[in-house]
Amino acid sequence: MRASLIQLTVSDTESADERRSHAAELVRGRAGDDLVVLPELWTTGAWAYDAWERGAEPVDGPTARAMSEAASAAGVWLHAGTLVERGSDGALRNTALVFDPTGALRGMYRKIHRYGFTVGEAAQMAAGQEVVTVTTEFGTLGIATCYDLRFPELFRALVDAGTEILVVASAWPARRREQWRILVRARAVEEQAIVLACCAGGTHSDMKQAGGSLIVDPWGTVLAEAGEGKEILTADVDVDVVAAIREELPVLQDRVLAIPAPPAGQAAAG
């Protein structure tokens, strides 16, 4: 599988239409790849909270149409990053879209873990409820977004659902870039899976982005890593190595589930 992560930079001076046009052009240029990935909330800016309401769109809106056409033109699977979705219920959600090489929408993941505590996503967006995988001819994709990285139980659920390739769109802040790198590699090692983690670069809404998109194998080895700015990161990845490593080191079979926790404030004996 040849994968490309398009590490976009989001400028406060660009319109959403300009961003869509630029992203579509870059995707169309990836003919020959198998899978292309974009970062989180690149049409509005992941930290531009005041832009989300006016920039929200349905899942069949202008971003989806542009990305569907670009995927079809390039003949690639496309994880189109995420957009601010306005659902039929009126709620906003941070939603990832996955298109196949014909441009058909094959997967949609609404971010489960919302960052911000009392502001941002936590205050303005509804949480997703479903674990999402997408079956392709080169392996099963498991979809997650940014802050989800801090919650390994989601990734274990994705592996239980058959995932071999974990795909993460993000807009991680630069001041926590080392945590980003650690968490991406940890998810690869824990789940014995390939991780394709595409993060935004540049600065928007006064928040410097980490960049540092990563392609990591199931041993936790970094196969490719981007810098801080706009960049296309490409690597050839052997998906068969996932099954080989899981057979060689079958740690997932030793999981022990539902261990009861001691009462709060009481240490376990032993």
C-alpha positions as CSV (number, residue, x, y, z in Angstrom):
1,M,0.0,0.0,0.0
2,R,1.3,3.4,-0.9
3,A,0.0,6.0,1.5
4,S,0.3,9.8,1.4
5,L,-0.5,12.2,4.2
6,I,-1.2,15.7,3.0
7,Q,-0.1,18.0,5.8
8,L,-2.1,21.1,5.1
9,T,-1.5,24.5,6.7
10,V,-4.6,26.5,7.4
11,S,-4.3,30.3,7.0
12,D,-6.7,32.7,8.6
13,T,-6.6,34.7,5.3
14,E,-8.0,31.9,3.1
15,S,-11.7,31.3,2.5
16,A,-13.2,27.8,2.9
17,D,-13.6,27.6,-0.9
18,E,-10.0,28.4,-1.4
19,R,-9.0,25.7,1.0
20,R,-11.2,23.2,-0.7
21,S,-9.9,24.1,-4.1
22,H,-6.3,23.8,-2.9
23,A,-6.8,20.5,-1.1
24,A,-8.6,19.0,-4.1
25,E,-5.8,20.0,-6.3
26,L,-3.3,18.2,-4.0
27,V,-5.4,15.1,-3.9
28,R,-5.8,15.0,-7.7
29,G,-2.0,15.0,-7.9
30,R,-1.7,11.8,-5.9
31,A,-2.8,9.4,-8.7
32,G,-0.9,6.2,-8.2
33,D,-1.3,6.2,-4.4
34,D,-3.6,3.8,-2.7
35,L,-4.7,5.9,0.2
36,V,-4.5,9.7,0.8
37,V,-5.2,11.3,4.2
38,L,-6.0,15.0,5.1
39,P,-5.9,16.6,8.6
40,E,-8.6,17.6,11.0
41,L,-11.1,20.5,10.4
42,W,-9.0,22.0,7.6
43,T,-12.0,23.8,6.0
44,T,-12.7,26.0,9.1
45,G,-9.6,25.6,11.3
46,A,-9.6,23.3,14.3
47,W,-9.1,26.2,16.8
48,A,-11.3,28.8,15.1
49,Y,-14.3,28.1,17.4
50,D,-16.1,31.3,16.2
51,A,-16.0,30.0,12.6
52,W,-17.6,26.6,13.2
53,E,-21.2,27.7,13.2
54,R,-21.1,29.6,9.9
55,G,-18.7,27.1,8.4
56,A,-20.8,24.0,9.2
57,E,-22.2,21.9,6.4
58,P,-24.0,18.7,5.8
59,V,-22.1,15.5,4.9
60,D,-23.2,15.9,1.3
61,G,-22.1,19.6,1.2
62,P,-19.4,21.4,-0.7
63,T,-16.4,19.7,1.0
64,A,-17.8,16.2,0.4
65,R,-18.5,17.0,-3.2
66,A,-15.0,18.4,-3.8
67,M,-13.3,15.5,-2.1
68,S,-15.5,12.9,-3.9
69,E,-14.5,14.4,-7.2
70,A,-10.8,14.6,-6.3
71,A,-10.8,11.0,-5.1
72,S,-12.4,9.8,-8.3
73,A,-10.1,11.9,-10.5
74,A,-7.0,10.5,-8.7
75,G,-8.4,7.0,-8.4
76,V,-7.5,6.8,-4.7
77,W,-9.0,6.0,-1.4
78,L,-9.3,9.3,0.4
79,H,-9.7,10.0,4.1
80,A,-10.8,13.6,3.6
81,G,-9.9,14.8,7.1
82,T,-12.8,16.1,9.1
83,L,-15.3,18.9,8.7
84,V,-17.8,20.6,11.0
85,E,-21.0,18.7,10.2
86,R,-24.4,20.2,10.8
87,G,-26.7,17.2,11.3
88,S,-30.3,16.9,10.5
89,D,-30.9,17.5,14.2
90,G,-29.1,20.9,14.0
91,A,-26.2,19.7,16.1
92,L,-22.6,20.3,15.1
93,R,-20.2,17.3,15.0
94,N,-16.5,16.8,14.0
95,T,-17.0,14.3,11.2
96,A,-14.5,12.4,9.1
97,L,-15.4,11.2,5.6
98,V,-13.8,8.4,3.6
99,F,-14.2,8.0,-0.1
100,D,-13.3,5.1,-2.4
101,P,-11.6,5.5,-5.8
102,T,-14.9,6.0,-7.6
103,G,-15.7,8.9,-5.3
104,A,-18.4,7.0,-3.3
105,L,-18.7,7.8,0.4
106,R,-17.7,4.6,2.1
107,G,-17.2,5.6,5.7
108,M,-18.2,8.4,8.1
109,Y,-16.8,8.8,11.7
110,R,-18.1,11.4,14.1
111,K,-15.4,12.1,16.7
112,I,-16.3,10.5,20.0
113,H,-13.9,12.3,22.4
114,R,-14.3,16.1,22.2
115,Y,-11.5,18.3,23.3
116,G,-11.9,21.5,25.3
117,F,-13.4,20.5,28.7
118,T,-15.6,23.6,29.0
119,V,-14.9,25.3,25.6
120,G,-14.4,24.4,21.9
121,E,-15.6,21.0,20.9
122,A,-16.7,20.0,24.4
123,A,-19.1,23.0,24.4
124,Q,-20.1,23.3,20.8
125,M,-20.2,19.9,19.3
126,A,-22.1,16.7,19.9
127,A,-20.2,13.5,20.5
128,G,-20.1,10.6,18.1
129,Q,-21.4,7.2,19.3
130,E,-20.0,4.7,16.9
131,V,-16.7,2.9,16.2
132,V,-16.1,3.0,12.5
133,T,-14.0,0.8,10.2
134,V,-13.8,0.8,6.4
135,T,-12.9,-2.3,4.3
136,T,-10.5,-1.7,1.4
137,E,-8.7,-4.0,-1.0
138,F,-5.4,-3.4,0.9
139,G,-6.8,-3.8,4.5
140,T,-9.3,-2.6,7.0
141,L,-9.1,1.0,8.1
142,G,-10.0,2.1,11.7
143,I,-10.9,5.8,11.9
144,A,-10.1,8.1,14.8
145,T,-9.5,11.8,15.2
146,C,-6.9,13.9,17.2
147,Y,-7.9,13.9,20.9
148,D,-9.1,10.3,20.5
149,L,-5.5,9.3,20.7
150,R,-5.5,9.8,24.4
151,F,-8.2,7.0,24.8
152,P,-6.7,3.6,24.0
153,E,-9.9,1.8,24.6
154,L,-11.2,3.2,21.3
155,F,-8.3,1.8,19.5
156,R,-8.7,-1.6,21.1
157,A,-12.3,-1.6,20.0
158,L,-11.2,-0.8,16.4
159,V,-8.8,-3.7,16.5
160,D,-11.6,-6.0,17.8
161,A,-13.6,-4.8,14.8
162,G,-10.8,-6.1,12.4
163,T,-8.6,-3.0,11.9
164,E,-5.1,-3.4,10.5
165,I,-4.5,0.3,9.6
166,L,-5.4,3.0,12.0
167,V,-6.0,6.4,10.3
168,V,-5.9,9.5,12.5
169,A,-6.7,13.1,11.3
170,S,-5.5,15.8,13.7
171,A,-4.8,19.4,14.4
172,W,-2.5,18.8,17.4
173,P,-0.9,21.9,19.0
174,A,2.8,22.4,18.6
175,R,3.5,22.7,22.3
176,R,2.4,19.1,22.8
177,R,4.1,17.7,19.7
178,E,6.2,15.2,21.7
179,Q,3.0,13.8,23.3
180,W,1.5,13.4,19.8
181,R,4.6,11.5,18.7
182,I,4.5,9.2,21.8
183,L,0.8,8.5,21.5
184,V,0.8,7.7,17.8
185,R,3.7,5.2,18.3
186,A,2.0,3.8,21.5
187,R,-1.2,3.1,19.6
188,A,0.8,1.3,16.9
189,V,2.6,-0.9,19.4
190,E,-0.5,-1.6,21.6
191,E,-2.7,-2.6,18.7
192,Q,0.0,-4.1,16.5
193,A,-1.3,-2.0,13.7
194,I,0.0,0.4,11.1
195,V,-0.8,4.0,12.0
196,L,-1.2,6.8,9.5
197,A,-1.5,10.1,11.5
198,C,-2.0,13.3,9.5
199,C,-1.7,16.5,11.5
200,A,-2.2,20.1,10.3
201,G,0.8,22.4,10.2
202,G,1.2,26.2,10.3
203,T,-0.5,28.6,12.6
204,H,-4.2,29.6,12.6
205,S,-6.4,31.3,15.2
206,D,-3.1,32.1,17.1
207,M,-2.5,28.3,17.6
208,K,0.7,26.9,16.2
209,Q,0.1,23.4,14.9
210,A,2.4,20.5,15.6
211,G,2.6,19.2,12.0
212,G,4.8,16.1,12.4
213,S,2.5,13.8,10.5
214,L,3.6,10.2,11.0
215,I,3.5,6.8,9.3
216,V,4.3,4.1,11.9
217,D,4.6,0.3,11.6
218,P,3.3,-2.2,14.2
219,W,6.7,-2.3,16.0
220,G,6.4,1.4,16.6
221,T,9.0,2.2,14.0
222,V,8.6,5.5,12.3
223,L,8.6,4.9,8.6
224,A,8.2,8.6,7.7
225,E,7.7,11.8,9.6
226,A,6.9,15.3,8.4
227,G,8.2,18.7,9.5
228,E,6.2,21.6,10.8
229,G,4.9,23.2,7.5
230,K,3.0,22.2,4.4
231,E,4.2,18.8,3.2
232,I,3.1,15.6,1.5
233,L,4.5,12.6,3.4
234,T,4.5,9.3,1.4
235,A,5.6,5.8,2.2
236,D,5.1,2.3,0.9
237,V,3.7,0.2,3.7
238,D,3.6,-3.6,3.8
239,V,0.2,-4.4,5.3
240,D,0.9,-8.1,5.5
241,V,3.4,-7.3,8.3
242,V,0.4,-6.7,10.7
243,A,-0.7,-10.4,10.6
244,A,2.9,-11.6,10.7
245,I,3.7,-9.5,13.9
246,R,0.4,-10.5,15.5
247,E,1.4,-14.2,14.9
248,E,5.0,-13.8,16.0
249,L,4.1,-11.9,19.2
250,P,0.5,-12.7,20.0
251,V,0.1,-10.3,22.9
252,L,-3.6,-9.5,22.1
253,Q,-4.6,-13.0,23.0
254,D,-3.4,-12.4,26.6
255,R,-5.9,-9.6,27.3
256,V,-7.7,-9.9,30.6
257,L,-11.0,-8.1,30.6
258,A,-13.3,-6.8,33.2
259,I,-10.9,-6.7,36.1
260,P,-12.8,-5.1,39.0
261,A,-11.3,-1.9,40.3
262,P,-10.9,-1.5,44.1
263,P,-13.2,1.0,45.8
264,A,-12.2,4.6,45.5
265,G,-9.4,5.5,47.9
266,Q,-8.6,1.9,48.7
267,A,-5.5,0.3,47.3
268,A,-5.7,-3.2,46.0
269,A,-4.0,-5.9,48.2
270,G,-0.9,-7.7,47.0
